[in-house]
Amino acid sequence: MAATPAQTATRIDYAATLDQRSKMVILAGVLLSLFLSSLDQTIVSTALPRIVADLQGIELLAWVSTSYLLASTAMVPIYGKLSDIYGRKLILLFGITVFLLGSVLCGLSGSMLQLVFYRGLQGFGAAALTSTAFAIPADLFAPAERARYMGLFGAVFGLASVIGPFIGGLLTDMISWHWVFFVNLPIGLVALAFIAAKLPKLHSGVHSPIDYAGSVTLLVAVVPLLLALTLDKTQSGWGSPLVLGLLALSAVGLGLFIVAERRAVAPVLPLHLFRNRTFALISMISVAVGSTLFAAIFFLSLYLVNVLGVSATEAGTTLIPLTLSLVFGSVVSSNLVQRMGRYKGMILFGMVIIVASLWWLTTLTPETSIWMVRLRMVALGLGLGPALPLLNLAMQNAVPHEHIGAATASRQFFQQIGQVIGSAVFGAVLTTTLTTALTANLAPLRAQLPPTLAAQLDPEALRNGPVGGSEGAPGTATDPAARMVQAITARFATQRDLLTRALRDADPVAIQTLQADPQTPAQLKELLGGLGALPPAARAEALAGALTALDAAQAQALVAGQTLGAQISQAVKVAFTDSITAIYRYAIVLSVLALVLTLFLPEVPLRGGRKPTPTLSLE
């Protein structure tokens, strides 16, 4: 049975009735709430090693992020629709409250399991912040005026990504990791008070019942899909019963969701929006852009640390140029669109720069300097800057105002789905290509090593980085060449100790160990056999000669070890570089797809607003 249209009451046109100063006050509060959510996503990452060391739960490490992602992604479209029904203010206040509650509980966590659960609660609240914040500019400004303010949202994300890792590291080192969550409280309480006092209801004018069936079936469709994509494939492969069962459950949930939405009076995601060409195309573009963005940022850090050998902190600062150029591109492109009244050309320009930047990233080599990497990041940011905010503008301009909340949340939802898909697909590409490359590159070198050293160069262990299986061991070198030198030095130190105890002290255990060692020269074994008949002076002379010969052998071994170790280090770096550039080649395919889809995007004229009569003020 067809759904009855939702009742629509007279809507206050805030774009026409609020004065400019009031709009700026509201926008500041919204950006503050968005900054709160964005900061949390970047500040926690630097504290994770300390959290794991404290709570002793490395097997749940991935779920600290996964639980947040599951909750936030699944709830984004639901909050978007609720904000259309009940107004943006109520949903935003609810989201901030839940987010702050989750932050306090995360800071008080006494186990990794508790932290995973409370991070999910944080994500449940954060979804309301992000989905609602992006819709509010559509309430405050007419599309023709809105473009100039869209760049500010990119700037907020950029600022959070720059200062988040720094603040997280500072709080973790100076106080404790608990404060990376507690720091949300002062920012959140200011945003809460600001929005409660200054933000109007921002009601869409729609009065309709909540789509409970659509909300539940959407969760059934999305949560199992995200779980199937994010589960550790070394434990639950793509063909495992668990993953296949989750995918089947997701497919059933999707079918039930479509049925529920066709019958709903006010669906969570109005299916008729997909008949809108702009909405449908931007939804597909968002998936591709989300996957591309994840690949470009996440896997670059692996290259920086494992190939160029920079520290984790320096790897984080290498992304700052990307952030700054993204902010610059976002602000400049938004102002140009404001002047020209046309957005499609600017989005196309951004997509072309993204494709070119990804191609440039495929040219990375083990010899690429850190500054050339930063230049590539600048270029990528200049492409992402116009694309991300203007896609929001184009979608909001193309749908009726009563669906702006749902439409804006849907775009973010599809972009986050793209990020999860990118995580799964590109992660599988990395695992497959890296293992193959390491095996091929190391095979001739491992053949030259003793079995004990060859075992330390297991490709399966080196996939996690040059530290292999010795990660975290005190005094253990992390570079393969340094580890080889360390192993050679340790082996000769052991031999030197055995010779001293055998020839000087006549230690029977040392004598027996040397005689049983097949690498002990026959002349030394013969000397050890008749050691009891030698006077102390003869034993001292024999020891001096043996140690001199051992020093010469050690020097020769170290030269050979350093040469072979350098070859191993280069082989590992080449394997990592080849694998990561392969990911960028796959990302180019997705970015080209997004570019092609953008070509078919209609250029809908930006709607203007009425003259502001009467004018409302927040005073």
DODOVO-619845 format. One line per field, with one value per residue (C-alpha): residue number from 0; x, y, z; residue in one letter. Coordinates in nm, 4 decimals, m for minus. Example, Ala and Ser with C-alpha at 12.3 -4.5 7.8 and 13.67 -1.06 7.14 Angstrom:
DODOVO-619845
seq: (0;1)
X: (1.2300;1.3670)
Y: (m0.4500;m0.1060)
Z: (0.7800;0.7140)
type: (A;S)
end
This chain:
DODOVO-619845
seq: (0;1;2;3;4;5;6;7;8;9;10;11;12;13;14;15;16;17;18;19;20;21;22;23;24;25;26;27;28;29;30;31;32;33;34;35;36;37;38;39;40;41;42;43;44;45;46;47;48;49;50;51;52;53;54;55;56;57;58;59;60;61;62;63;64;65;66;67;68;69;70;71;72;73;74;75;76;77;78;79;80;81;82;83;84;85;86;87;88;89;90;91;92;93;94;95;96;97;98;99;100;101;102;103;104;105;106;107;108;109;110;111;112;113;114;115;116;117;118;119;120;121;122;123;124;125;126;127;128;129;130;131;132;133;134;135;136;137;138;139;140;141;142;143;144;145;146;147;148;149;150;151;152;153;154;155;156;157;158;159;160;161;162;163;164;165;166;167;168;169;170;171;172;173;174;175;176;177;178;179;180;181;182;183;184;185;186;187;188;189;190;191;192;193;194;195;196;197;198;199;200;201;202;203;204;205;206;207;208;209;210;211;212;213;214;215;216;217;218;219;220;221;222;223;224;225;226;227;228;229;230;231;232;233;234;235;236;237;238;239;240;241;242;243;244;245;246;247;248;249;250;251;252;253;254;255;256;257;258;259;260;261;262;263;264;265;266;267;268;269;270;271;272;273;274;275;276;277;278;279;280;281;282;283;284;285;286;287;288;289;290;291;292;293;294;295;296;297;298;299;300;301;302;303;304;305;306;307;308;309;310;311;312;313;314;315;316;317;318;319;320;321;322;323;324;325;326;327;328;329;330;331;332;333;334;335;336;337;338;339;340;341;342;343;344;345;346;347;348;349;350;351;352;353;354;355;356;357;358;359;360;361;362;363;364;365;366;367;368;369;370;371;372;373;374;375;376;377;378;379;380;381;382;383;384;385;386;387;388;389;390;391;392;393;394;395;396;397;398;399;400;401;402;403;404;405;406;407;408;409;410;411;412;413;414;415;416;417;418;419;420;421;422;423;424;425;426;427;428;429;430;431;432;433;434;435;436;437;438;439;440;441;442;443;444;445;446;447;448;449;450;451;452;453;454;455;456;457;458;459;460;461;462;463;464;465;466;467;468;469;470;471;472;473;474;475;476;477;478;479;480;481;482;483;484;485;486;487;488;489;490;491;492;493;494;495;496;497;498;499;500;501;502;503;504;505;506;507;508;509;510;511;512;513;514;515;516;517;518;519;520;521;522;523;524;525;526;527;528;529;530;531;532;533;534;535;536;537;538;539;540;541;542;543;544;545;546;547;548;549;550;551;552;553;554;555;556;557;558;559;560;561;562;563;564;565;566;567;568;569;570;571;572;573;574;575;576;577;578;579;580;581;582;583;584;585;586;587;588;589;590;591;592;593;594;595;596;597;598;599;600;601;602;603;604;605;606;607;608;609;610;611;612;613;614;615;616;617;618)
X: (0.0000;0.1383;0.2492;0.0486;0.2443;0.3847;0.2131;0.4046;0.3527;0.4636;0.8409;1.0321;1.2739;1.5740;1.7870;1.5502;1.4518;1.7776;2.0172;2.3787;2.5245;2.2867;2.3762;2.7469;2.6870;2.4932;2.7560;3.0308;2.8455;2.7881;3.1528;3.2547;3.0433;3.1876;3.5388;3.4612;3.3710;3.6611;3.9164;3.8137;3.8876;4.2479;4.3440;4.2862;4.5227;4.8407;4.7329;4.6550;5.0011;4.9890;4.6281;4.7196;5.0200;4.8003;4.4852;4.6603;4.4187;4.5983;4.3626;4.0839;4.2913;4.1179;3.7781;3.8577;3.8112;3.5720;3.3062;3.3097;3.2852;3.0012;2.7861;2.8540;2.8089;2.4897;2.3260;2.4131;2.1084;1.8747;1.9834;1.9564;1.5899;1.5162;1.6618;1.4181;1.1293;1.2259;1.4643;1.8441;1.8820;1.7259;1.9261;2.2491;2.2011;2.1221;2.4287;2.6658;2.5249;2.5681;2.9134;3.0298;2.8873;3.0776;3.3943;3.3769;3.3174;3.6050;3.8376;3.7269;3.7618;3.9396;3.9640;3.9860;3.6402;3.4903;3.6765;3.5441;3.1862;3.2140;3.3780;3.0662;2.8602;3.0803;3.0189;2.6441;2.6547;2.9103;2.6834;2.4297;2.6977;2.8320;2.5046;2.3274;2.6161;2.6462;2.2725;2.2548;2.4167;2.1268;1.8890;2.0850;2.1849;2.0296;2.2308;2.3601;2.5027;2.5900;2.8964;3.1252;3.0656;3.1104;3.4885;3.4797;3.3714;3.6784;3.8867;3.7484;3.8420;4.1840;4.2451;4.1378;4.3661;4.6641;4.6332;4.4641;4.7719;4.9867;4.7432;4.6919;5.0643;5.1152;4.8351;4.9455;5.3100;5.2530;4.9446;4.7872;4.5956;4.2688;4.2857;4.2556;3.8911;3.8453;3.9661;3.6375;3.4470;3.5392;3.5011;3.1752;3.0222;3.0984;2.9398;2.6405;2.5767;2.6328;2.3889;2.1274;2.1297;2.1786;2.0597;1.6950;1.4984;1.5719;1.2622;1.2032;0.8271;0.7658;0.5345;0.5473;0.5867;0.9272;1.0145;1.0927;1.0869;1.3221;1.5599;1.5814;1.6180;1.8823;2.0867;2.0390;2.1648;2.4609;2.6070;2.6645;2.8114;3.0580;3.1468;3.2101;3.4358;3.6332;3.6873;4.0468;4.0706;4.3633;4.1186;3.7927;3.8626;3.6263;3.4985;3.4535;3.1035;3.1063;3.1803;2.9458;2.6735;2.7161;2.6992;2.3844;2.2256;2.3156;2.1521;1.8355;1.8389;1.8762;1.5755;1.3646;1.4833;1.3690;1.0296;0.9963;1.0964;0.8453;0.5692;0.6843;0.5039;0.8346;1.1177;1.4633;1.6116;1.3414;1.3914;1.2413;1.5527;1.7441;1.5293;1.6957;1.9948;2.2129;2.1412;2.2056;2.5301;2.6714;2.5915;2.8027;3.0756;3.0889;3.1617;3.4496;3.5884;3.5644;3.7639;4.0219;4.0642;4.1214;4.3836;4.5697;4.6031;4.6128;4.8646;5.1012;5.2073;5.3211;5.5443;5.6859;5.7705;5.8780;6.0477;6.1734;6.2340;6.0769;5.9260;5.5533;5.5405;5.7151;5.4862;5.1904;5.3339;5.3779;4.9991;4.9870;5.0554;4.7615;4.5411;4.6544;4.6155;4.2745;4.1627;4.3045;4.1408;3.8119;3.7934;3.9119;3.6866;3.3847;3.4399;3.4831;3.1559;2.9934;3.1076;3.0316;2.7158;2.8353;2.9883;3.0240;3.3395;3.5072;3.4159;3.5550;3.8737;3.9125;3.8530;4.1153;4.3703;4.2871;4.3491;4.6768;4.7901;4.7219;4.9200;5.2047;5.1860;5.2366;5.5837;5.7077;6.0386;6.2530;6.4725;6.1906;6.2621;6.0208;5.9777;5.8676;5.6110;5.4842;5.4510;5.2347;5.0201;4.9808;4.8599;4.6122;4.4749;4.4205;4.2030;4.0084;3.9490;3.7034;3.5493;3.4350;3.2373;3.0961;2.9490;2.7524;2.6429;2.5332;2.3276;2.1581;2.0776;1.9099;1.6677;1.3582;1.4271;1.2227;1.4699;1.7946;1.8811;1.8275;2.0067;2.3102;2.3382;2.3091;2.6057;2.8153;2.6842;2.7930;3.1337;3.1893;3.0770;3.3398;3.6039;3.5143;3.5180;3.8524;3.9874;3.8849;3.9735;4.2994;4.3999;4.3573;4.5580;4.8376;4.8466;4.8551;5.1036;5.3324;5.3685;5.4383;5.6917;5.8712;5.8950;6.0362;6.2793;6.4131;6.4423;6.7974;6.9149;6.7715;6.9569;7.2873;7.1989;7.2227;6.8814;6.8478;6.8953;6.6864;6.3946;6.4018;6.3407;6.0148;5.7977;5.4895;5.6570;5.8027;5.4562;5.4091;5.7222;6.0968;6.0706;5.9293;5.8794;6.0985;5.8744;5.8975;6.1911;6.4289;6.7579;6.6418;6.7298;6.4407;6.6209;6.7115;7.0698;7.1116;6.9582;7.2057;7.5005;7.3539;7.3159;7.6728;7.8138;7.6153;7.7298;8.0976;8.0599;7.9298;8.2247;8.4675;8.3162;8.3346;8.6983;8.7936;8.6235;8.7638;9.1267;9.1791;8.9570;8.9401;8.5612;8.4373;8.0978;8.2635;8.5097;8.2280;8.0205;8.3118;8.3987;8.0362;8.0119;8.0730;8.2068;8.4940;8.8209;8.9788;9.3047;9.1172;8.9287;9.2603;9.4005;9.0926;9.1324;9.4797;9.4161;9.4863;9.8518;9.9231;10.0781;9.8927;10.1326;10.0682;9.6936;9.7156;9.9159;9.6632;9.3776;9.5395;9.5897;9.2356;9.0871;9.2975;9.1736;8.8177;8.8465;8.9619;8.6780;8.4284;8.5507;8.5180;8.1723;8.0532;8.1560;7.9712;7.6767;7.6454;7.6508;7.3916;7.1871;7.1771;7.0534;6.7823;6.6754;6.6519;6.4525;6.2027;6.1717;6.1160;5.8475;5.6627;5.6944;5.5682;5.2718;5.1658;5.2015;4.9876;4.7167;4.7381;4.6970;4.3731;4.2693;4.3197;4.0518;3.8054;3.8969;3.8569;3.5149;3.4242;3.5484;3.3396;3.0289;3.0879;3.0746;2.7100;2.6256;2.3592;2.4486;2.1441;2.1395;2.2035;1.8789;1.8639;1.6908;1.4152;1.4862;1.5111;1.1705;1.1025;1.4434;1.4937;1.7834;1.9215;1.9594)
Y: (0.0000;0.3401;0.5678;0.8716;1.1942;1.3451;1.6512;1.9739;2.2822;2.6339;2.6489;2.9492;3.0572;3.1212;3.2180;3.5105;3.6045;3.5831;3.8760;3.8141;3.8550;3.5928;3.3545;3.3946;3.3262;3.0097;2.8992;2.9426;2.7143;2.4509;2.4573;2.4172;2.1016;1.9692;2.0438;1.8401;1.5338;1.5775;1.6240;1.2997;1.1009;1.2258;1.2734;0.9118;0.7500;0.8813;0.7462;0.3901;0.2388;0.3690;0.2514;m0.1007;m0.1092;0.0019;m0.2029;m0.5117;m0.5884;m0.5687;m0.8275;m0.5674;m0.2774;m0.2623;m0.2552;0.0737;0.2351;m0.0202;0.0163;0.3952;0.3549;0.1029;0.3201;0.6490;0.5176;0.3266;0.6174;0.9029;0.8662;0.8075;1.1283;1.3131;1.2210;1.2887;1.6379;1.6981;1.5948;1.7448;2.0217;2.0357;2.1876;1.9008;1.6355;1.8315;1.8799;1.5103;1.4104;1.6328;1.5038;1.1381;1.2091;1.3743;1.0901;0.8428;1.0527;1.0465;0.6716;0.6127;0.8092;0.6007;0.2649;m0.0034;m0.2603;m0.2727;m0.4306;m0.1351;0.1089;m0.0632;m0.0418;0.3230;0.4172;0.2776;0.5082;0.7981;0.7092;0.6919;1.0550;1.1745;1.0669;1.3287;1.5982;1.5365;1.4612;1.7643;2.0107;1.9701;2.0308;2.3528;2.5781;2.4804;2.6231;2.9444;3.0392;3.0265;2.8050;3.1069;3.2462;2.9131;2.8324;3.0803;2.9140;2.5507;2.5912;2.6579;2.2990;2.1684;2.4104;2.2655;1.9124;2.0366;2.2142;1.9062;1.6776;1.9100;1.9719;1.6427;1.4151;1.6834;1.7351;1.3602;1.2942;1.5856;1.4798;1.1158;1.1995;1.4824;1.3584;1.0270;0.8751;0.9228;1.2939;1.2457;1.1706;1.4140;1.7039;1.6748;1.7970;2.1696;2.1996;2.0032;2.1941;2.5270;2.3985;2.2638;2.5940;2.7929;2.5867;2.5701;2.9492;3.0665;2.8041;2.8258;2.5038;2.4924;2.2879;2.1724;2.2078;1.8336;1.6656;1.2899;0.9705;0.8148;0.5406;0.2695;m0.0142;0.1701;0.2565;m0.1028;m0.2597;m0.0027;m0.1090;m0.4758;m0.3923;m0.1729;m0.3180;m0.6752;m0.5327;m0.3158;m0.6077;m0.8351;m0.5744;m0.4847;m0.8295;m0.9520;m1.1597;m1.3626;m1.5107;m1.4849;m1.4968;m1.3781;m1.7338;m1.8101;m1.8966;m1.5907;m1.3388;m1.5056;m1.5167;m1.1474;m1.0585;m1.2696;m1.1009;m0.7617;m0.8557;m0.9629;m0.6398;m0.4378;m0.6119;m0.5498;m0.1880;m0.1257;m0.2778;m0.0696;0.2525;0.1990;0.1737;0.4399;0.7728;0.9524;0.7147;0.7464;0.7505;0.8521;0.6162;0.8657;1.0792;0.8248;0.9284;1.2675;1.2464;1.4721;1.2766;0.9390;1.0462;1.2210;0.9144;0.6993;0.9630;0.9803;0.6066;0.6404;0.9562;0.8001;0.4959;0.7124;0.9437;0.6482;0.4958;0.8217;0.9052;0.5750;0.3832;0.6763;0.6457;0.2858;0.4113;0.6948;0.4782;0.1526;0.2939;0.6430;0.5486;0.8563;0.8524;0.8186;1.1847;1.3002;1.0791;1.2583;1.6011;1.5012;1.5073;1.8707;2.0025;1.7938;1.9503;2.3057;2.2759;2.1102;2.4047;2.6517;2.4721;2.4459;2.8141;2.9468;2.7205;2.8002;3.1723;3.1290;2.9371;3.2135;3.4668;3.2591;3.0842;2.7605;2.4618;2.1736;2.3057;2.3503;1.9951;1.8612;2.0608;1.9038;1.5523;1.5991;1.7155;1.4107;1.1735;1.3487;1.3464;0.9737;0.9076;1.1135;0.8976;0.5846;0.7206;0.6948;0.5100;0.4158;0.7158;0.9747;1.2570;1.3557;1.6966;1.5412;1.3378;1.6589;1.8181;1.5266;1.5814;1.9503;1.8567;1.6010;1.8524;2.1064;1.8473;1.7345;2.0956;2.1830;1.8347;1.7603;2.0734;2.1427;1.7932;1.8797;2.2071;2.0420;1.7781;2.0272;2.2514;1.9659;1.8275;1.9801;2.1577;1.9102;1.6354;1.8300;1.6656;1.3144;1.3948;1.5535;1.2673;1.0188;1.1734;1.1443;0.7905;0.6799;0.8453;0.6578;0.3343;0.4064;0.4474;0.1087;m0.0566;0.1088;m0.0198;m0.3769;m0.3858;m0.1912;m0.3769;m0.7051;m0.5647;m0.4639;m0.8016;m0.9977;m0.7856;m0.7228;m1.0908;m1.1808;m0.8999;m0.9772;m1.3485;m1.2793;m1.0078;m1.1890;m1.5446;m1.5109;m1.3196;m1.5590;m1.8427;m1.6790;m1.6670;m1.9192;m2.0711;m1.8620;m1.5339;m1.6462;m1.7170;m1.3536;m1.2454;m1.4351;m1.2428;m1.3041;m1.1257;m0.8464;m0.7535;m0.5681;m0.3619;m0.4126;m0.4859;m0.8246;m1.0407;m0.8377;m0.5406;m0.3812;m0.5929;m0.3711;m0.3064;m0.4772;m0.3039;m0.2432;m0.2214;m0.5579;m0.4432;m0.3243;m0.6460;m0.8506;m0.6566;m0.6975;m1.0737;m1.1128;m0.9104;m1.1165;m1.4465;m1.3479;m1.2184;m1.5603;m1.7294;m1.4936;m1.5801;m1.9536;m1.9330;m1.7342;m1.9749;m2.2794;m2.1767;m1.9616;m2.1317;m2.4825;m2.4708;m2.8216;m2.6899;m2.4317;m2.6952;m2.9376;m2.6657;m2.5645;m2.9246;m2.9962;m2.6887;m2.7943;m2.4444;m2.4794;m2.5303;m2.8775;m2.7317;m2.5637;m2.8854;m3.0723;m2.8051;m2.8291;m3.2096;m3.1825;m2.8691;m3.0411;m3.1041;m2.7387;m2.5030;m2.1750;m1.9653;m2.1825;m2.1630;m1.7813;m1.7665;m1.9925;m1.7753;m1.4584;m1.6168;m1.7513;m1.4145;m1.2345;m1.4776;m1.4329;m1.0523;m1.0798;m1.3187;m1.0846;m0.7853;m0.9847;m1.1099;m0.7605;m0.6264;m0.9092;m0.8729;m0.5000;m0.5514;m0.8274;m0.6370;m0.3295;m0.5500;m0.6924;m0.3438;m0.2303;m0.5406;m0.4727;m0.1061;m0.1941;m0.4470;m0.1911;0.0767;m0.1539;m0.2656;0.0858;0.2251;m0.0674;0.0548;0.4014;0.2513;0.0884;0.4182;0.5904;0.3638;0.4772;0.8438;0.8196;0.6631;0.9572;1.1968;1.0284;1.0340;1.4038;1.4696;1.3585;1.5728;1.8301;2.1966;2.3022;2.6835;2.7869;2.8983;3.2515;3.3630;3.6063;3.9464;3.9232;4.0522;4.0422;4.0028;3.7830;3.8282;3.6063;3.8985)
Z: (0.0000;m0.0936;0.1871;0.2770;0.2219;0.5370;0.6685;0.6092;0.8188;0.7393;0.7679;0.8909;0.6191;0.8424;0.5424;0.4825;0.8371;1.0375;1.0197;0.9140;1.2641;1.4031;1.1233;1.2002;1.5698;1.4851;1.2340;1.4938;1.7356;1.4677;1.3614;1.7259;1.7570;1.4302;1.5559;1.8680;1.6604;1.4165;1.6937;1.8608;1.5456;1.5301;1.8942;2.0018;1.7500;1.9150;2.2544;2.1383;2.2091;2.5687;2.6072;2.4952;2.7293;3.0204;2.9577;2.8128;2.5295;2.1959;2.0469;2.0769;1.9435;1.6038;1.7718;1.9454;1.6042;1.4546;1.7237;1.6767;1.2994;1.3181;1.5409;1.3636;1.0076;1.0812;1.2638;1.0246;0.7925;1.0871;1.2600;0.9300;0.8978;1.2648;1.2251;0.9377;1.1642;1.5015;1.3995;1.3932;1.7412;1.9350;1.7514;1.7847;2.1599;2.2004;2.0002;2.1988;2.5291;2.4297;2.2872;2.6106;2.8187;2.6027;2.6380;3.0185;3.0233;2.7764;3.0046;3.3032;3.1221;3.3194;3.0398;2.6619;2.6437;2.8315;2.6069;2.2933;2.4217;2.5265;2.1966;2.0300;2.2516;2.1426;1.7785;1.8450;1.9586;1.7005;1.4135;1.5252;1.5294;1.1807;1.0011;1.1507;1.1248;0.7484;0.7026;0.9070;0.6412;0.4152;0.6782;0.7261;0.3733;0.0284;m0.2133;m0.4039;m0.0772;0.0844;m0.1258;0.0491;0.3874;0.2770;0.2800;0.6543;0.7169;0.5368;0.7404;1.0655;0.9622;0.8608;1.1902;1.3868;1.1868;1.2413;1.6151;1.7127;1.6963;1.8645;2.1527;2.1862;2.2138;2.4515;2.6871;2.6803;2.7570;3.0064;3.1971;3.0885;2.7979;2.9911;2.9122;2.5365;2.6196;2.9090;2.6921;2.5014;2.8084;2.8137;2.4347;2.4381;2.7277;2.5567;2.2340;2.4285;2.6073;2.2889;2.0831;2.3595;2.3952;2.0371;1.7896;1.6723;1.6355;1.2616;1.1852;0.8294;0.8656;0.8259;1.0810;1.0398;1.2437;1.3033;1.0561;1.3116;1.0583;0.8267;1.1100;1.2370;0.8925;0.7983;1.1005;1.0030;0.6530;0.7509;1.0729;0.9434;0.6209;0.8130;1.0409;0.7422;0.5845;0.8987;1.0571;1.0606;0.7428;0.8794;1.1315;0.9347;0.5620;0.2883;0.2434;0.6142;0.7432;0.9706;0.6930;0.4448;0.7111;0.7880;0.4176;0.3788;0.6818;0.5352;0.2043;0.3850;0.5848;0.2639;0.1098;0.4192;0.4295;0.0727;0.1477;0.4664;0.2907;0.0113;0.2690;0.5157;0.5521;0.6187;0.5244;0.6801;0.3317;0.0824;m0.2119;m0.4520;m0.3984;m0.6061;m0.9000;m0.8594;m1.0930;m0.8794;m0.5609;m0.7232;m0.8909;m0.5838;m0.3702;m0.6038;m0.6270;m0.2453;m0.2191;m0.4676;m0.3050;0.0429;m0.0672;m0.2438;0.0544;0.2874;0.0566;0.0075;0.3768;0.5661;0.3569;0.3142;0.6795;0.6145;0.3351;0.5448;0.8461;0.6768;0.3662;0.4466;0.8109;0.9676;1.3146;1.3744;1.4780;1.1595;0.9532;1.1108;1.0344;0.6702;0.6396;0.7526;0.3979;0.2758;0.5393;0.4728;0.0955;0.1444;0.3561;0.1027;m0.1905;m0.0044;0.0899;m0.2472;m0.4549;m0.2368;m0.2851;m0.6610;m0.6797;m0.4769;m0.7389;m1.0487;m0.9304;m1.0923;m0.9144;m1.1627;m1.3274;m0.9904;m0.8818;m1.2113;m1.1573;m0.8121;m0.9488;m1.2218;m0.9607;m0.7453;m1.0370;m1.1257;m0.7599;m0.7228;m1.0393;m0.8914;m0.5774;m0.7918;m0.8793;m0.5189;m0.4798;m0.1784;m0.2665;m0.2742;m0.0313;0.2442;0.0802;m0.2487;m0.0546;0.1030;m0.2411;m0.3493;m0.0418;m0.1285;m0.4770;m0.3402;m0.0911;m0.3693;m0.5412;m0.2366;m0.1271;m0.4074;m0.4343;m0.0791;0.0214;m0.3247;m0.3514;m0.0369;m0.1920;m0.5175;m0.3362;m0.1034;m0.3986;m0.5871;m0.3249;m0.1603;0.1669;0.3699;0.2674;0.3095;0.6409;0.5038;0.1770;0.3450;0.5929;0.3067;0.1278;0.4412;0.4955;0.1478;0.1922;0.5196;0.3545;0.0897;0.3584;0.5087;0.1664;0.0954;0.4258;0.3416;m0.0284;m0.0137;0.3015;0.1121;m0.1796;0.0579;0.2314;m0.0950;m0.2880;0.0087;0.0990;m0.2651;m0.3074;0.0191;m0.0628;m0.4097;m0.2981;0.0090;m0.1288;m0.2739;0.0333;0.2914;0.1186;0.2207;0.5922;0.8763;0.9639;1.2831;1.0947;0.7985;1.0348;1.1502;0.7899;0.7548;0.5015;0.7148;1.0079;0.7965;0.6629;0.9914;0.9251;0.9526;1.3256;1.2443;1.5442;1.7766;1.8098;2.1439;2.2749;2.4704;2.2887;1.9687;1.6434;1.4098;1.0747;0.9129;0.8471;1.2069;1.3377;1.1342;1.2746;1.6203;1.5719;1.4401;1.7300;1.9812;1.8252;1.8371;2.1936;2.2909;2.1179;2.2915;2.6302;2.5592;2.4495;2.7595;2.9960;2.8138;2.7628;3.0719;3.3300;3.1796;3.2218;3.1198;3.0012;2.7737;2.6434;2.5658;2.3927;2.1672;2.0805;1.9873;1.7630;1.3986;1.3226;1.5718;1.3776;1.4046;1.5378;1.8254;1.9037;1.9220;2.1542;2.3786;2.3934;2.5428;2.7465;3.0785;2.9879;2.8984;3.1576;3.2376;3.0245;2.7180;2.7736;2.7989;2.4759;2.3016;2.4277;2.2947;1.9537;1.9421;2.0389;1.7758;1.5096;1.6370;1.6143;1.2534;1.1709;1.3377;1.1362;0.8155;0.9135;1.0000;0.6596;0.4872;0.7247;0.6681;0.2922;0.3060;0.5623;0.3379;0.0548;0.2815;0.3964;0.0355;m0.0586;0.2219;0.1241;m0.2410;m0.1434;0.0692;m0.1998;m0.4755;m0.2645;m0.1645;m0.5170;m0.6342;m0.3958;m0.5483;m0.8958;m0.7819;m0.6217;m0.9575;m1.1048;m0.8379;m0.8783;m1.2578;m1.1992;m0.9750;m1.2448;m1.5141;m1.2940;m1.2275;m1.6027;m1.5973;m1.2942;m1.3854;m1.3328;m1.1311;m1.0911;m0.7329;m0.5787;m0.4425;m0.1276;m0.0524;0.0903;0.4682;0.5739;0.8593;1.0194;1.3253;1.5658;1.8377;2.0752)
type: (M;A;A;T;P;A;Q;T;A;T;R;I;D;Y;A;A;T;L;D;Q;R;S;K;M;V;I;L;A;G;V;L;L;S;L;F;L;S;S;L;D;Q;T;I;V;S;T;A;L;P;R;I;V;A;D;L;Q;G;I;E;L;L;A;W;V;S;T;S;Y;L;L;A;S;T;A;M;V;P;I;Y;G;K;L;S;D;I;Y;G;R;K;L;I;L;L;F;G;I;T;V;F;L;L;G;S;V;L;C;G;L;S;G;S;M;L;Q;L;V;F;Y;R;G;L;Q;G;F;G;A;A;A;L;T;S;T;A;F;A;I;P;A;D;L;F;A;P;A;E;R;A;R;Y;M;G;L;F;G;A;V;F;G;L;A;S;V;I;G;P;F;I;G;G;L;L;T;D;M;I;S;W;H;W;V;F;F;V;N;L;P;I;G;L;V;A;L;A;F;I;A;A;K;L;P;K;L;H;S;G;V;H;S;P;I;D;Y;A;G;S;V;T;L;L;V;A;V;V;P;L;L;L;A;L;T;L;D;K;T;Q;S;G;W;G;S;P;L;V;L;G;L;L;A;L;S;A;V;G;L;G;L;F;I;V;A;E;R;R;A;V;A;P;V;L;P;L;H;L;F;R;N;R;T;F;A;L;I;S;M;I;S;V;A;V;G;S;T;L;F;A;A;I;F;F;L;S;L;Y;L;V;N;V;L;G;V;S;A;T;E;A;G;T;T;L;I;P;L;T;L;S;L;V;F;G;S;V;V;S;S;N;L;V;Q;R;M;G;R;Y;K;G;M;I;L;F;G;M;V;I;I;V;A;S;L;W;W;L;T;T;L;T;P;E;T;S;I;W;M;V;R;L;R;M;V;A;L;G;L;G;L;G;P;A;L;P;L;L;N;L;A;M;Q;N;A;V;P;H;E;H;I;G;A;A;T;A;S;R;Q;F;F;Q;Q;I;G;Q;V;I;G;S;A;V;F;G;A;V;L;T;T;T;L;T;T;A;L;T;A;N;L;A;P;L;R;A;Q;L;P;P;T;L;A;A;Q;L;D;P;E;A;L;R;N;G;P;V;G;G;S;E;G;A;P;G;T;A;T;D;P;A;A;R;M;V;Q;A;I;T;A;R;F;A;T;Q;R;D;L;L;T;R;A;L;R;D;A;D;P;V;A;I;Q;T;L;Q;A;D;P;Q;T;P;A;Q;L;K;E;L;L;G;G;L;G;A;L;P;P;A;A;R;A;E;A;L;A;G;A;L;T;A;L;D;A;A;Q;A;Q;A;L;V;A;G;Q;T;L;G;A;Q;I;S;Q;A;V;K;V;A;F;T;D;S;I;T;A;I;Y;R;Y;A;I;V;L;S;V;L;A;L;V;L;T;L;F;L;P;E;V;P;L;R;G;G;R;K;P;T;P;T;L;S;L;E)
end
